[in-house]
Amino acid sequence: MDTYEWESIEKSNLWNLPQENNDILPSLLLSSNHLPSPSLKQCFAYCAIFPKDALIDREELINLWNAQVFLHCQSEGTNQSPEELGGQSFAVFLNNSLLQVERQCHFGGNVVLEY
């Protein structure tokens, strides 16, 4: 992000939303609003079906996104599979602190998440 983007986030009116009227934390709402594509926003919004602090298996989550056809629209015109795109989406959420790694399972290489 450049300086202009950071300043626009800092000055956003979302920080001033009354919390009792809005169940979404302002910082989370800002982060999700700044995701670079509609399909990433769909994938992240889908995570709302899980309760707070739920442990989510990475591969299972990608399969759920794929079943909802969120990844197929991303794969059109690319040589990547929906599973590869799901992995990239997953990485975007980790890198933007929208999902948090809880622990790694060494037996299967899966990552269990807490968001």
N, C-alpha and C positions, 0 to 999 in steps of 0.2 A: 504494500500500500504506500502511496505517496502522502506527502504532508497534507494536501488538500482533502484526501479521503479521511484521514485521521481527524482533521479539524471538523469536517462535516458530521462525523460520528459524535465527536465531543459536543457539538452544538445541537444535536438532534433533539427534537421535542419528546422523543420516546422516553428519555430519562425522567421526564416530568409527569408521566402517567401515574395516576393514583393506583397503588398496588391492589387495593381492595376491589377495584373495578376491572382489574386485568390480572388473570392468573399466570400470565407469562412474565417472567423477569425481564426488565427492559434490556439488560445486556444480552440475554438469550434471543430476544426478539430482534435486536439490532444485528446480531451475528447471523441469524437465519435470513433476515432480509437482504444481507449482503452476499449471500451465496451466489456464485456466478451463473447458475442456470436453473430454469424451472424444474428440470428433472432432479437436480440436487435438492431443491426445496421440497419436492414431493417425497423423496427418500427420507429427508430429515423429519418432515411432518409425520410420516408413517411411524417414526419412533415413538410418537405420543401414545400409541396403543399400549405401550409398556408402562408399568408404574415407575415412579421415581425410584432410583437406586436399583432397578432391576438388572440382573446379570443377563446379558444377551450374547449368544454365541455368534461370532463373526459370520461364519458360513451360513448359519441358519438365517440371519438377518438378510444377507445378500440373496439367499433363495426366496425369502418373503418379498423382497423388492422385485425380484425377477418375476415371481408369480403375479404381482400386481401390475406387471408390464411397465414399470418405471424405467427399467434398464434397456428395454427394446428400443424405445424412442431415441435413446442416446447412441445406440449401436448402429443406427441407420447411417450409411455412408462411411463407416469405419471398418477396419479389419479386425476390430476387437469383439470378443464375445461379451454377452451381457454379464457373465461372471467376472471378467476382467474389468469391465466398467464399474461393477459393483464394488470391487476391491479398490478402485481409484476413488469412488465416492466415499467409501469407508475411510480411506486415508485422508481425504479432505476434511471430514468431520473430526478425525483425531487431531489433525494439524491445526484446526480452528478451535480446538477444545470444546467441541459440541458433543463429543463422546469421550469417555475416559477409559483407558485400559485399567482393568482391575487386576488381572493376573494372566499369565500365559500358561497354557496347558502343554506340557512338553510331549505328551504322548501322541497328539495329533496335529500339533502346530496351530490349533485354533486359539483365538484370542477371545476371552470372555470380557464383556464390557460393563461398565457402570456409566450411566449418563445422568 
